[in-house]
Amino acid sequence: MFCLTILSKCCIILAEQQKGRVRMIRHRTYKYRLCLEEEQKAALTELFNEQDRLSNFLALWVNQLMQNNIAPDEIMRQILGLRVKAGLEPGTVKQIQDEIIDKVYRHEYIKLRKPYAGRRQMSLPPLPIWGDKVRLPGLGWVKVKFHRPLPAGISIYSVTVSEENYRREHFVSFGFYYEEAETGLYQVRPERVLGLDYKQDGLYMDSRGCSGNYPGFIAQGAERARALREIAARHRRGSCRWLKLSRRADRLERKMLNRRKDWQYKQAAALARENDAVCVESLDLRAMEEGNRALGFKLRDNNWYGFKNKLGRKLAQQGKPLIEVSRYFPSSQLCSVCGYRVGKQPLYQRIVNCPACGSLMDRDYNAARNIRNEGIRLLEAA
């Protein structure tokens, strides 16, 4: 029996060739707005403040231990052995402990949490749901705006309550697994396989010579948001004027993020609808950012990892594969026409001139064609 396993952030596909069926076990997170009364808002804010106090206490204590050159294993043992009497859920306490321990092993200085943070969140165990209400510890039954219903037959494994926009908005997120109905295996035709190469301007270039033309939504609102935060920094933290300006900047940034997410979902849906399979390169973007700091903001604006995950999800819904080519594959060093290895070229050189066959081609277009050819080879060898 042949099994093809495709892993992405949000879905796992198990294909059984004998049955010709695909069983999809998916992981999703749905986020809903909470409708809190004034007393409930005050109680929830106090829970977040208690969480911040616990985190700051552990941060000060652990920073002192690290200055005294205490071994990380000993620090972890002391953190886990500490008895916490704060009025928090065990899952929330464990989340704080895990964050502190992770920074200890990375030998990082643990920063204190500031008051009036733009966003705070806490983890809770699975909560009872009744109609349009959910029961939160310490708050009782709270109304939730279920703009879309939770799927039937799901298994909720995590609940996260968040406070956003500087204590103005509150949300609850449910993380769950569910199994989709079985679908038939999709027959991949080589002529309908597409290759994508990451591109700084436009997000990607495909193997047909078309660019993604990503508008750069984050860059559009970054200057205005930065100006608002600079004005807010002149006022006392927590004052009415500071909160007003910070909330305006936060709303602007979230609007740009939502526009980017909407654009990426629409692009991913179109690519999944028009192709039988899509081939992408498994890039180490963090190493690229460290090697060239000037690319950092553009890399974060493009959000290539997020787009790749959305594309994998849309393809998986139709039983189509997302093929990842190794990052060590020399896609930009090979001629896509004759296969001659041109060699490594500087980034400013955007045209590939093959000395063997004499072809002239755009660098990104040539790499996308090579990624497509390698993806087809991997698909046939599977």
C-alpha positions in Angstrom: 0.0 0.0 0.0 1.4 3.4 -1.0 0.9 6.3 1.3 1.4 9.9 0.5 1.6 12.2 3.5 1.3 16.0 3.0 2.0 18.1 6.1 1.1 21.7 6.5 0.3 24.0 9.4 -3.4 23.4 9.2 -4.1 20.0 7.8 -2.8 16.4 7.5 -3.8 14.3 4.5 -3.5 10.5 4.5 -3.9 9.0 1.1 -4.6 5.3 0.6 -4.0 4.3 -2.9 -5.8 0.9 -2.6 -9.1 2.5 -1.6 -8.5 5.6 -3.8 -9.8 7.8 -0.9 -8.4 10.6 1.1 -9.1 11.1 4.9 -8.4 14.6 6.1 -7.8 15.4 9.7 -7.7 19.2 10.0 -6.6 21.6 12.6 -8.4 25.0 12.7 -8.9 27.9 15.0 -12.0 30.0 15.1 -12.0 33.4 16.8 -15.1 35.1 18.2 -15.9 38.4 19.8 -17.0 38.4 23.5 -19.9 40.6 24.7 -18.9 41.4 28.2 -20.7 43.5 30.8 -18.8 46.1 32.8 -18.3 43.9 35.8 -17.1 41.1 33.6 -14.6 43.4 31.8 -13.2 44.5 35.2 -12.9 40.9 36.4 -11.2 39.8 33.1 -8.8 42.8 33.3 -7.9 41.8 36.8 -7.1 38.2 35.7 -4.8 39.6 33.0 -3.2 41.9 35.6 -2.6 38.9 37.9 -1.0 37.1 34.9 1.3 40.0 34.3 2.3 40.2 38.0 3.1 36.5 38.0 5.1 36.8 34.8 7.1 39.8 36.1 7.8 38.1 39.4 9.2 35.0 37.6 11.1 37.2 35.2 12.9 39.2 38.0 13.6 36.0 39.9 14.9 34.1 36.9 17.0 37.0 35.6 18.8 37.1 39.0 19.4 33.3 38.9 20.9 33.6 35.4 23.2 36.4 36.6 24.4 34.1 39.3 25.3 31.5 36.6 22.8 28.9 37.8 22.4 26.0 35.3 19.3 26.1 33.1 18.3 22.6 34.3 18.3 23.8 37.9 16.4 27.0 37.0 13.7 24.8 35.3 13.5 22.5 38.3 13.0 25.5 40.6 10.3 27.1 38.3 8.3 23.9 38.0 8.6 23.3 41.7 7.3 26.7 42.6 3.9 26.8 44.3 1.8 29.5 42.7 -1.2 30.8 44.7 -2.4 33.3 42.1 -6.1 33.0 41.0 -5.2 31.7 37.6 -6.0 28.5 35.8 -3.3 25.8 35.8 -3.0 26.1 32.0 -2.3 29.8 32.2 0.4 29.2 34.9 1.9 26.5 32.8 2.0 28.8 29.7 3.9 31.4 31.6 6.3 28.9 33.0 7.0 27.4 29.5 7.7 30.9 28.1 10.2 31.6 30.9 11.9 28.2 30.6 12.2 28.6 26.8 14.0 31.9 27.2 16.2 30.5 29.9 17.5 27.7 27.6 18.0 30.3 24.8 20.0 32.5 27.3 17.8 35.5 26.7 17.1 38.3 29.1 13.5 38.1 30.1 11.7 41.5 29.7 9.0 42.7 32.1 5.5 43.0 30.8 4.4 46.7 30.6 1.0 47.9 31.8 -1.6 48.8 29.1 -0.2 46.3 26.6 -1.9 46.4 23.2 -2.7 42.7 23.3 -2.8 40.2 26.1 -4.0 36.6 26.1 -4.3 33.6 28.4 -4.8 29.9 27.8 -7.7 28.0 29.4 -8.9 24.4 29.4 -11.9 23.4 27.1 -14.9 25.4 28.3 -18.6 24.4 28.4 -20.7 26.0 25.6 -24.4 26.5 25.8 -26.2 28.1 22.8 -24.5 31.4 22.2 -22.7 31.5 25.6 -19.5 30.2 27.0 -18.6 29.8 30.6 -15.3 31.5 31.6 -13.6 30.8 34.9 -14.3 33.7 37.3 -16.7 35.4 34.9 -19.6 33.0 34.6 -21.6 32.7 31.4 -20.6 35.2 28.7 -22.3 35.9 25.4 -20.3 35.1 22.3 -20.9 36.5 18.7 -20.8 33.2 16.8 -20.6 34.7 13.3 -20.0 31.2 12.0 -20.9 28.0 13.9 -18.4 25.6 15.2 -18.4 22.4 13.0 -20.2 19.3 14.4 -18.1 16.4 15.8 -15.0 18.5 16.6 -12.5 17.9 19.4 -11.6 21.2 21.1 -8.0 21.0 22.5 -7.3 24.7 23.4 -9.2 27.8 24.3 -7.5 31.3 24.3 -9.1 34.5 25.7 -7.5 37.7 24.4 -7.7 41.3 25.3 -6.9 43.6 22.3 -6.9 47.2 21.2 -5.7 48.3 24.7 -8.5 46.8 26.8 -11.3 47.8 24.4 -12.0 44.5 22.6 -12.1 40.9 23.9 -12.1 37.6 22.0 -12.2 33.9 22.6 -10.4 31.4 20.2 -11.2 27.7 19.9 -8.5 25.4 18.5 -9.9 22.1 17.4 -9.4 19.0 15.3 -12.0 17.6 13.0 -12.2 15.1 10.2 -13.5 16.1 6.8 -15.5 13.9 4.5 -13.5 11.6 2.3 -12.7 12.7 -1.2 -11.1 10.9 -4.2 -7.5 11.3 -5.0 -6.9 13.9 -7.6 -5.1 12.8 -10.8 -2.2 15.2 -11.3 -1.5 16.2 -14.9 2.1 17.5 -15.6 0.9 20.3 -17.8 -1.3 21.6 -14.9 1.6 21.7 -12.4 2.7 25.2 -11.4 6.0 26.3 -9.9 6.4 29.3 -7.6 9.6 31.1 -6.7 9.7 33.7 -3.9 10.1 37.2 -5.1 10.7 40.4 -3.0 8.5 42.5 -5.2 5.2 40.8 -5.8 5.6 37.9 -3.4 6.1 35.2 -6.1 6.8 34.5 -9.8 5.2 31.4 -11.3 6.5 29.1 -14.0 4.2 30.7 -16.6 5.9 34.1 -16.2 3.1 35.8 -14.1 3.9 37.7 -10.9 1.8 37.7 -7.8 1.7 41.5 -7.7 1.2 41.7 -4.0 0.5 45.4 -3.2 2.5 45.5 0.1 -0.4 46.3 2.5 1.8 46.5 5.6 4.1 49.0 4.1 1.1 51.2 3.1 0.0 51.7 6.7 3.4 51.4 8.5 4.4 55.1 8.1 1.0 56.4 9.4 1.0 53.9 12.3 4.6 54.8 13.3 3.7 58.5 13.3 0.7 57.9 15.6 2.9 55.9 18.0 5.5 58.6 18.0 2.9 61.2 19.0 1.5 58.8 21.6 5.0 58.4 23.1 5.0 62.1 24.1 2.1 61.5 26.5 2.0 59.7 29.7 1.5 55.9 29.3 -2.1 55.0 30.2 -3.5 58.6 29.8 -6.6 59.2 27.7 -4.6 60.8 24.9 -2.1 58.0 24.9 -4.8 55.4 24.7 -6.7 57.2 21.9 -3.6 57.4 19.7 -2.4 53.9 20.5 -5.8 52.5 19.6 -5.9 54.3 16.3 -2.5 52.9 15.4 -3.6 49.4 16.5 -6.8 49.6 14.4 -4.8 50.8 11.4 -2.2 47.9 11.7 -5.0 45.3 12.1 -6.7 46.7 9.1 -3.6 46.2 7.0 -3.1 42.7 8.3 -6.7 41.8 7.5 -6.3 43.2 4.0 -3.2 41.1 3.5 -4.9 38.0 4.8 -7.8 38.5 2.5 -5.6 39.0 -0.5 -3.5 35.9 0.3 -6.6 33.7 0.7 -8.0 34.8 -2.6 -4.7 34.2 -4.4 -4.3 30.8 -2.8 -7.9 29.8 -3.8 -7.3 30.9 -7.4 -4.0 29.0 -7.7 -5.6 25.9 -6.2 -8.6 26.1 -8.5 -6.6 26.5 -11.7 -3.8 23.9 -11.1 -3.5 20.2 -10.2 -0.4 20.7 -8.0 1.8 23.6 -6.9 5.6 23.3 -6.3 7.3 25.8 -3.9 10.8 26.0 -2.5 11.4 25.4 1.2 13.2 28.6 2.1 15.0 29.6 5.3 13.8 33.2 5.4 15.2 33.9 8.8 18.7 33.2 7.5 18.0 35.5 4.6 16.9 38.3 7.0 20.0 37.8 9.1 22.2 37.9 6.0 20.7 41.2 4.8 18.9 43.4 7.3 17.6 45.6 4.6 15.3 42.8 3.5 13.8 42.3 6.9 10.7 44.5 6.6 9.9 43.3 3.1 10.1 39.7 4.2 7.7 40.3 7.1 5.4 42.3 4.8 5.2 39.5 2.2 4.6 36.8 4.8 5.7 33.9 2.6 5.2 31.3 5.2 1.6 32.4 5.8 0.8 32.4 2.1 2.3 28.9 1.7 0.2 27.6 4.5 -3.0 29.1 3.1 -2.1 27.6 -0.3 -1.5 24.2 1.2 -4.9 24.4 2.9 -6.8 25.3 -0.2 -5.1 22.6 -2.2 -5.8 20.0 0.5 -9.5 20.8 0.4 -9.5 19.6 -3.2 -7.2 16.6 -2.7 -4.3 18.3 -4.5 -0.7 18.2 -3.3 1.6 21.1 -2.3 5.1 19.9 -3.2 8.0 21.4 -1.3 11.4 21.4 -3.0 14.5 21.3 -0.8 16.0 24.7 0.0 19.4 23.3 -1.2 18.1 22.7 -4.7 20.0 25.2 -6.9 16.9 26.6 -8.6 18.6 29.9 -9.5 21.8 28.3 -10.7 20.4 26.0 -13.4 19.2 26.9 -16.9 15.6 25.8 -17.1 16.0 25.2 -20.9 19.0 22.9 -21.2 19.9 22.2 -17.5 23.4 23.7 -17.7 24.6 24.9 -14.3 25.3 28.6 -14.6 26.6 29.0 -11.1 25.8 31.3 -8.2 25.1 34.9 -9.2 24.7 38.1 -7.2 21.2 39.3 -6.3 21.5 42.4 -8.3 21.8 40.4 -11.5 18.2 39.7 -12.6 18.9 38.1 -16.0 20.2 34.6 -16.5 22.3 34.2 -19.6 23.1 30.6 -20.3 26.5 30.1 -22.1 25.5 26.6 -23.3 22.2 27.3 -25.2 22.3 31.1 -25.3 18.9 31.6 -23.6 18.1 34.9 -21.8 15.6 34.7 -19.0 14.4 36.6 -16.0 16.1 35.2 -12.8 12.8 34.5 -10.9 11.0 33.1 -13.9 14.0 30.7 -14.5 13.9 29.6 -10.9 10.2 29.0 -10.9 10.5 26.8 -14.0 13.3 24.8 -12.3 11.2 24.4 -9.1 8.3 23.1 -11.3 10.6 20.6 -13.0 12.0 19.4 -9.7 8.5 19.1 -8.2 7.3 16.9 -11.1 10.4 14.7 -10.7 9.6 14.3 -7.0 5.9 13.6 -7.7 6.8 10.9 -10.2 9.4 9.3 -7.9 6.9 9.1 -5.0 
